[in-house]
Amino acid sequence: MDVNEFAARENLTRFRSELEQGVGESVRGVLLDLLVEQESLFGLQQEQLDRVNRHIIRLREIIAGQVQLMERLQSKGLALEKAQLVLDTLNDMMLAHQSFRPTILDRLAH
């Protein structure tokens, strides 16, 4: 792994971590754009498709857990604002990955 690939992987980890904590809409958009940009640096190959698929599966699990958390918070009458922010961010991450996936599939088909 060269220095550029290492830096891109570190950036991806940082962007995902920040997004998974929930961020405001304006910051979210910037981080999602950066996330997709960093993902594309690895090329549109089978390995990249596999990575995106793993992230989609992981996000489904995280989103399901977040929904359950929100249901528990709501049942106890606790504030949902931060939990909703996290859920919104996770859903946007899912959309970004699902939107990037056809680009990779198209490249692999040619």
Residue pairs with C-beta under 8 A, 6 or more apart in sequence:
1 9
4 41
5 41
5 42
8 38
8 41
8 42
11 34
11 38
12 35
12 38
12 39
15 31
15 34
15 35
15 38
16 35
16 55
16 93
18 31
19 28
19 31
19 32
19 35
19 89
19 90
19 92
19 93
20 62
20 86
20 89
20 90
20 93
21 86
21 89
22 82
22 85
22 86
22 87
22 88
22 89
23 31
23 85
23 89
24 85
25 88
28 88
28 89
28 92
32 92
32 93
32 96
35 93
35 96
36 96
36 100
39 48
39 51
39 52
39 100
40 100
40 103
42 48
42 51
44 103
44 104
44 107
44 108
45 104
45 107
45 108
46 108
48 104
49 101
49 104
49 105
49 108
52 97
52 100
52 101
52 104
53 101
55 93
55 97
56 94
56 97
56 98
56 101
59 90
59 93
59 94
59 97
60 94
62 90
63 87
63 90
63 91
63 94
66 83
66 86
66 87
66 90
67 87
69 83
70 80
70 83
70 84
70 87
73 79
73 80
73 83
74 80
